[in-house]
Amino acid sequence: MASEARPSLALTPALEALQRRVGHRFTSPGLLQRALTHRSFGAEHNERLEFLGDAVLALAVSELLFERFSGSDEGDLTRVRAHLVREDSLHRAALTLGLPELLRLSEGEARGGGAQRASILADAVEALIGAVFQDGGYTKARALVQSLFGEIIQATEADSWSKDAKTELQEWLQARRIAVPSYRIAATRGQAHAQTFEVECAVPALDKLARGIGRSRRAAEQEAARQLLAELKAQDAS
């Protein structure tokens, strides 16, 4: 693969250890360093590698699911893939790899808790996958994805998959020709690296509103949708 970084960079012991956890020794070590560099640090940041890694991750997870669940249809496979490659899962992978201590951030971003921020860590995992692909090819990148997600894929049963609450609520409303819900952040609490979000989910046509709280906006939206859907289903059944 063509490299975006010169191979002359000497890696620190911490990055050497990361290579061992990743399972790939870089011929262009600068790619590894770039994968860990946030845009706040400088021009040579990881966003291009993140773009590449996002595509490689989706393909590798798709292949693993295709092999694991030969009898499942496209909808089921799409739902579980979305569950696996979401920010929460990538954040956990970043912690497993020990990325918080290795990120390169500006002083301001570091002081603000950027090394613990789920979105930054999730992006770094995708960038790392992109860097492995760029340096060692698809087989190496797929092996990294399998090491991070293979266990949970093997432990998953197809009949445990379900639609997320937002999707199910939207489909429930559309089936009844009711406009889709709206979501808005009602409040945020805590410091930037440890925020909780409170989100309102509203269906004006039914004069219904529910609130959900989560560690991310997405999680809070899902909780609000879950609560509103449960209320609507209970009302429908009565």
HELIX and SHEET records of a PDB file:
HELIX    1   1 PRO A   13  VAL A   22  1                                  10    
HELIX    2   2 PRO A   29  ALA A   35  1                                   7    
HELIX    3   3 GLU A   47  ARG A   68  1                                  22    
HELIX    4   4 GLU A   74  LEU A   84  1                                  11    
HELIX    5   5 GLU A   87  LEU A   97  1                                  11    
HELIX    6   6 LEU A   99  GLU A  101  5                                   3    
HELIX    7   7 GLU A  107  ARG A  111  1                                   5    
HELIX    8   8 GLY A  114  GLN A  116  5                                   3    
HELIX    9   9 ALA A  118  GLY A  136  1                                  19    
HELIX   10  10 TYR A  138  ALA A  155  1                                  18    
HELIX   11  11 ALA A  158  SER A  160  5                                   3    
HELIX   12  12 ALA A  165  ALA A  175  1                                  11    
HELIX   13  13 ALA A  192  ALA A  194  5                                   3    
HELIX   14  14 PRO A  204  LEU A  206  5                                   3    
HELIX   15  15 ARG A  217  ALA A  237  1                                  21    
SHEET    1   A 3 SER A 182  ARG A 189  0                                        
SHEET    2   A 3 THR A 196  VAL A 203 -1                                        
SHEET    3   A 3 LYS A 208  GLY A 214 -1                                        
END                                                                             
